[in-house]
């Protein structure tokens, strides 16, 4: 069934400041939806920007991305990459999450990206391209 596996990466700017409570709500909603649609991935929040990496079957991923594009809580939605995937890079993550803001959000599934081993303890199959994309996003704001 890996032939139908699809991945998509986008970046957007939230239209309002994301408080810890707002981020927890986003995560709860994403994790519920994703677990019911066999979608896994990672949500990154840094420098006032969101980057989300999604993987699963193509139809639900494309439908979710179309909803995000229309969502008034997002602006400057930019598709960074989309296409077939050989395997899941986040096989056991309904939605991993990290932030680099001054007061890190402490919630289940949050990652401490300041630590060089922040991915240890979670199953992942990151390609070098994905690792580079994540590191670049967390280090400096993208325009």
Secondary structure, 3 states (H helix, E strand, C coil): CHHHEEEEEEEEEECCCCCHHHHHHHHHHHHHHHHHCCCEEEEEEECCEEEEEEEEEHHHHHHHHHHHHHCCCEEEEEEEEEEECCCCCCCCCCCEEEECCCCCCCCCCECCCCCCCCCCCCCCCCCHHHHHHHHHHHHCCCC
